[in-house]
């Protein structure tokens, strides 16, 4: 019978070891359910809750809104509500965690 760690594909290293893999995983886990702003190669920006990612850097956002690249630098335009959105990793230009999302998580602890 496989243990829970084996079923989930977790490394068999002891908890005291801090490998680069485990540090990266901890960082990603700390960003779960935080508001993220993702800029894409075609100029669009998606804002939503970070739900998951994979080896190919594809990102899933929940409650996502899409903002189109505006020709006028002063106006952002009305967002289009997408809901659940998958952003292919090769289209991601930048990812930012919204600061208010970080502040809320640090105050809750």
PyMOL commands that set and color helices and strands:
alter all, ss='L'
color gray80, all
select helices_A, chain A and resi 4-7+20-31+89-91+99-107
alter helices_A, ss='H'
color red, helices_A
select strands_A, chain A and resi 35-40+45-53+59-67+80-87+92-97
alter strands_A, ss='S'
color yellow, strands_A
deselect
rebuild
show_as cartoon
